Amino acid sequence: MKREPFKTLLVANRGEIAVRILRGAREAGLRTVAVYSEADRTARHVLEADRAVLIGPAAARESYLRVEAILEAARRSGAEAIHPGYGFLSENPRLAEAVEAAGLVFVGPPADAIRRMGSKSEARRLAEAAGVPVIPGYDGDEQSDARLLDEAARIGHPLLIKPSAGGGGKGMRRVEAGDSVAEALAAARREALSAFGDDHLILERYLEPVRHVEIQVFADAHGNVIHLRERECSIQRRHQKVFEESPSTALDETTRRAMGEAAIALTRAVGYRSAGTIEFVLSPDRSFHFLEMNTRLQVEHPVTEAVTGIDLVRLQLREAMGEPLGIAQQLVSGRGHAIEARLYAEDPANGFLPSAGRIVLLREPQGPGIRVDSGIVEGGEVGVHYDPILAKIIAHGDDRKQALERLARALAETVVFGLATNLGFLRAVLASERFQRGETYTNDIDTRFDLESARAIPGPEAWALAALTAEGLAPASRVASLSPGATFPADPASPWTALHGFRLGAEN
């Protein structure tokens, strides 16, 4: 059913995704409204919107996670539609229901679809009913310790215990033969209840080695459902994606077609609308199993946009206005190769703990085939209240080789001073032989990658930071954190490669 087009969009989010959606809305001719907490008064998304509304203190539970505050901001600003972005309230059916009840347009899927797919146990059952292969396991409502222990014995080891609600790896436990299943169940229950308010657990056989391959889907209210090819997301740390690319180096056309058809079948079964993602694990023999559905726009959506030429945010806005997709499956094709790297405010030398501080200097890469989705500005403050993602750096090329070369150059040109980031870690992973070959699995960072070498690689910006420190523009502690005495890697994109013998810090 076609709706009256809305003219003002409120983005109920912050950071790089809010900036991305605001720009897409402005390009579509819409008036834009940002919301912000007290900690985000001068944030980039606030500066880029036509209007910004304060919604509360720095703590997310008192600002970005308050449905009532979001609706009040829409009322005050005259917004007719709300886009949730990702994270925060994006997969909370309460927001979708409240938006619709207020007579506004929710730019996303129906609340019922969010609720059904937000339960991993129900999602598994829906997938099975739709003929989509699932990982052997247990997703039943009987949650007594005795029943779960019996099911664990039936499934075997290694075993994965995970909460039915939530995501991000919280509450997940891997249990090896000989480990105490009872202790792992108790720990998983406690963490799930604390994080999600729900201690319902799912048991699955832990498949290893596997790759993480997801299918981007899109559906409208007219019965049209398509998939927009796959994304490979196997490079992960603690179940969080680090790099994403498309197409996957693991798929042949037969498997790609089968995964796409399975994703469409499940999308239809749940009565979905808007953008969503069906996630699978892929074994070396190319058998695949359903993992979960993300009922929102994904962090890695720029990869799909690069290879298909389809603007997913613009498509979401059109669908929310009741427009039909206007894209037939046979017209969706891939062009070239795209890879995304996630830039985080975190310190690889200190267990990847989040870092905070003022961005003293910022230089984002440019050039052919490079896109940067960023939520930061030079002089801006990065706090500890929210997810530490700063930006996403995306490279697109005619083939994977060119995309890799462009991303390596882009990471070499990226400069962020003032706080610790994972930039050196990204460079090291990208340069690794396994990544270059495209032979990546979800446990690579934990078992096959030398984290110590990654932590010891300062990029070419270390020299510039040393100069800033000499001028009193950066704290000496930041130079110390760049591993004094470490040599530079042989990075062909770096102007400092020829100076690899120089050392940071004074000789004793």
N, C-alpha and C positions, 0 to 999 in steps of 0.2 A: 504494500500500500504506500503510495507516494505521499509524503508529508509536505507541508508548507516549508520552504527553505528557511533555515535560521540564518541570522546575520551576525550574531555575536557568540563567540565560543570562549568558555572558561576552561583553562587547563589546570586540573586538580593535581599538580605535581610540581617538581622543581628540577634544577640541574639540567643536564644535557638533553634529556628527553622532553622537558618542558620547552626548551629553546627550539628543538626540532619541530614539535607540534605547532608552536606559535608561528614559526616561519611558514609551515605548510598551510596553516589557516589563513595567514596574511596573503599568501600567493593565491588562495582560493577566493580572495576578496572579502574575507570575514574580519570583523572587528575582534580584537583579542583581549582577554582578561587573564592576568596571572594572579595567583595567590601566593602569599609568602608568610613565613614566620618571622619573629623578631630577629632571629639569627641571619635571615636572608634579605634584609632591607636593601642591600646594595648588590644583590646577586644578579647574574647575567639575565636570567629569565624575567626578573622584575624590570630590568632596564629595557628589554626588548618588546614588552607587551604594550598595547595601547593604554591599558589601565591595570593597576595592581591593587589588590585588597589584602590588608593584614588579617590573618586568621588566628593568631595566637602566639604563645611563647615558643622558644626554640625546640623544646621536646616534641617529637612527632606526635605522640599520643594526645598532646594538647593543641595541635595545629593541623598538620597534614592528614592525620588519621581521624579527625572529627568530621563525621558526615554532616552534622548540623552546621558547622562552621563553613563547610564548602557550599552548602545550599544558601546560607545567609549571604555569602560573598556573591553568589549568582544573583540573588534578589537585589542586592545593593548596586550591582554593576549592570543589571539588565541583560545578563547572559541568558540565552535561550537553550544552550546546549553545553554539555560538560564532557570533556575528554579526560579519562583518568590516567593516561600514560601507562607506565608499568611500575610495579612496586606499590607501596602505600595501600590505597583502597582499590587498586585496579581489578583485583580478583575477589573483592568483597561484594557479595550479592546485595548487601544492605544498601550500598551506594546506588547501584543500578535501580533498585526498587524505590528508593527515596527520590531519586531524580525523576523517574517516571511519575510517581505520585504527586510531585510538585508541578507536573505539567511541562517538564523540560525534556530535552532529548539527551539520552545517554549514548555517547559515541562508543559503542562496544556491543558485546553479545547480550542476550536476554539474561535476566537474573537467574532464571531456572537452569540455564546451561552452565552458568558460572558455578552455581551451587552443586550441581550434579558432577561436574568434572573437577571441582575442588576437593571432592572426596575421592582419594585414590582407590579406595575399595569399590565404590560405585563405578568409577571410571573403568576399572578393570572388568567389572561385570558387563558394562555397556560395550566395551571393546570385544569381549568374547561373543556377546550376542550379535554383534555386527560382523563376525567372522574374522576379526583381527587377532593375530596370534599374541598371546600374553606370556609373560615369564611364569614358569611353574611356581606355584605358591599357594598362599591361603589369604583370603580377603573376607572371611565370614564375620558375622555379627557376634558369634559366641567368642568372648574374649577372656574366658577364665584362664588362669595360669596352666591348669591341667590340659585344656584344649590346645593352647598355643605350644606347649611343650610336646604334645603328641604330634602336632602338625610339623613342628620343627624337625622332629625325628624322621617323619615321612619325607620331607623335602630334602634333607641332607645338607652337607657342608660343601663349600662355604655357604653360609646363610646370611641374608640381609634382612634386618629388622628396620622398618621405617614407619613413621606416623602416617595415618590415612589423611590427615589434614596438613596444610602448610607445605613448605618446600625449602629450597636453599640448603638441603643437607642436614637441617636441624633434626636431632633425634635419631638419626640413622646409626645403626650399629652393624658392623660386619662380624660374624662369628665363625671362627675356624673350628675344625674338629678338635675336641679336647677343651675348648673354652666353655665357660659356664653360660649356657643359654638363659638360665633363670636370672642371673645377674644382669645380663645384657637386656633382657625384657624389662626388668625393673628400672634400669637406667633410661631406656628408651621411653618408657611410660612417663617418668618424671619430667624429662626434657620436653616431650610432646605436650604434656599438660601445661607446663610453664610457658612454652612458646606459643601454643595454639589454642589452649583451653580445651583440648580434646586428646584423650590418651588412647584412642582406638589405634591399633597397630595392624600392619600388614607384614606377612612373612613371604620372602621370595628367595629362590635359589640365586646365589650370587654368581652371575655369569662372568667369566674372565678367560682370555682377554676379550674385550668388546670395544666397538667404536660407538660414538653417540651421533646419530644422524636424525635430523628432524625435518619434517615436511611443513612448509608454510601453506596454510589453507585460507580460503576466503569464501564467504557465503553471503547471500542477500536474502531479503524477505520474499523473493519471488521464486524460490526453489532452486536457484542457481548456486552450484558449489564447484569450486575449482581448487587445484593446488598449484603453487608457484615454485615447484621444484624443491630441492633439498638444501640443507646446510649441514656441514660437518662441524661438530662441536666437541671433538674428542680431547683436545688439550684443556684439561681442567685441574683445578687445585681445590681440594676439599669440596668437591661437587660443584664448584663455581667455574663457569667457562672463562677461558683466558683468550683464546683465539677462536674464530669461526670462519668458515670459508664455504664457497659454493663455486662449482659443483664438488661433491665429495670424490676423493681419489679412490674410494673403495667400491663404488657402485658401477655395475654395468647397466645397460639399458633395460634388461629384463627385470632386475631388482628395483631399479628406479621406478619403473612402471608399476610394479606390484606394491611398492611402498606408497606411491601416490594414490593408487586405487583404494588401499586400506585406509589411508588418511581421509579420503573423501567419504568412504562408507561410514566411518565413525562420526565425521562432522555432520552428515545427514541424520544419523541415528539420534544425536543429541539435540537436534533442532537448532543448530547454531546459526549465528549471523555475525558479520564483521570479520576482522582478522583473528586468526588463531594458529596455534602450532601443535602438531602431533609429534611427540618425541618417541624415538625408537632406540633400542640397542641393537647393534649389528655384529654378528659373530663372524669369524674369519671365513666360514663357509657361505657367507652372505644370507644366512637365515636371520630373520629380524623379529623382535618382540616389542609390543607396546610398552612404553614406560609411563607416560602421562600426557595430558593435554594442558597447554597454557592458554587460558582464555583471555588473551590480551595481545597487544603489540609487544614483540620481543625486543630485547636489547640489540640483538644482531640483525634486525630487519634491514639495515642499510646494505647488507651483503646481497639479500634477495633483490632489493631495488636496483643494485648495480648490474646484476646479471640478467634481470628480466626487463629492465627499463620501466617498471611499474611503480608508481608512487603510492605506497601503502597507506600513508596518512590521508592523502587526497581521496583514495578509494574508500577509506573509512568514513570520511565526511560525506561523500556521495551516498554511501549506503545508509548512513544515518538519516539522510533526507528522503529516504525511500526510493532512491534511484536503483534500477537494476544494474548488475555488474557490468554488462556490456562487453565482457571478455569471454570468449569461448576457450575451453581447455586446449583445443588444437592450435590456438593462436599464442599460447604461452610457450616461449622458447628461451633458451639460455644463450647469452652472448659473452664469451670470454670467461674470465675467472676473477673472483673477488675474495679478499681476505680482510678480516677485521681484527684489530688488537685493542684490548681494553686497557686504558691508562688509569691506574688507581693511585690514590694517596695512601700508600702503604709502604712499609719498610721491609724489603726482603731480608735484610741483615738482622732483623729483629723479629723473626717469626711471622713476617707479613702483617704485623700489627698496624692498624690505621694510624696515619700521621695527620697533623694539623699545623696550620701556620698561614702566614700571609704570602701570597704569590709575588715574589720580588720581581721576577722577570718571566715572561711567557712568550715563546715563539712556537707557533703551530706550523706544521709543514704545508707546503703548497706544491703545485706542479701537476703535470699530466696524470690523470687517473687517481688523484688523491682527494679524499673527502674527509673532513674532520667534523664530527658532531661533538661540540664542546659546551660545557656548562660553566666555564671559569673565565675570568678576566684578570689581566695584570693588575696587581694592587688589591685584588679580592682576597677575602679570608676563607679558608677551608677549615671548618670546625669538625667536631667529633660526634655531632648529633645524627648524621645521616649516612647512607651508604657512601663509601669512599670513592666511587667511580667519578673521575674527572672528565674524561673524554673518550671517544672512540675514534681510532684512526683506521680508515678504510682505503685499501688500494685495489684498483681494478685494472686488469690488463687483458691483452688479446688471448693470453694463455696463463697457466699457473706460474711459469718461469718469470714472465714479465710482471705479474702481480707480486711475486716474492721480491723481485728486485726493487720495485717501486715502494713496497712496504719497508724494506730495509733502508732505503734512502729516506723515507718519511720519518722513521724512528730515529735515524741518525741526525735529522734536522730538528727534531722536537726538543725544546728546552723548557723546563719548568724548574725555577729556583725558588727556594724558600721553605720547602718541606720535602720529606722523603717520598719518592714515587717508585713504581715498579718498572720504570723505563729501561733500566739496565737488564732487568730480568727478561723483559719482552725481547730485547735485542738478542740476548743469549739463547732463548728458546727458538727464536726465528732462525738463528744461525746454526742450530743443531742439525746434525746429519739426518736424524729421524724425521724432523719436521720438513727439511728440504726434500726428502724422498717421499713425503706424504704417507708415511707408515706410522700413524699415530693411534694410540689407544688411551682410554680414559685413565689408566693408572700410570701413564708415562712420567708425569712430573714426580710422582711418589716413588717410583721404582726404577726408572730408566734414565732420569735426567739428573745431572750433577748440579744441585742447587748451590753448592759452595762456589763453583766456578761462576755461576750467574751473579751471585752476590758480589763477586770481586771485580766485575767488569764496569768501571766507570766509563761513561760515554765521552765524546769529545767536549761536551759542555763542561766537564770538570775543570778544564783550564780557564774557561770564562768565569766559573764560579770562584776559582782561586783569585782571579783578578778583581771580582766584585768584593771579595773578602778583604783584599789589600786596600780597597777604597772605602772600607767600612760599610758596604752596602749589603753584606750578608754575614751571618755569624760564623765564626771559625769552626764551630761544632759541625756545620754542614760539610766543610771540607774534610774534617776527620771522618765523617760517615761515608766518604767516598773511597775508603780503603787506601790510605797512604801507602805508597810503594807499589801499588798494583800497576801493571803495564796495560796499555791499550790493546784491544784485540785488532786483528788485521781486518778492519772494516773498510772495504773499497769505497764506500760512500763518505768516509770520514776524512776531513782535511788534515787530521792529526796522525794518520796512519804512519807517515814517515817519521814521526817523533816518538815512536813507541818505546824508545829507551829512556825517555824522560820520566822522572818520578815526581809524585806529589809529596810535599812535606820535606822538611829538612833532613839531611843525612846526619847520623850521629857519629 
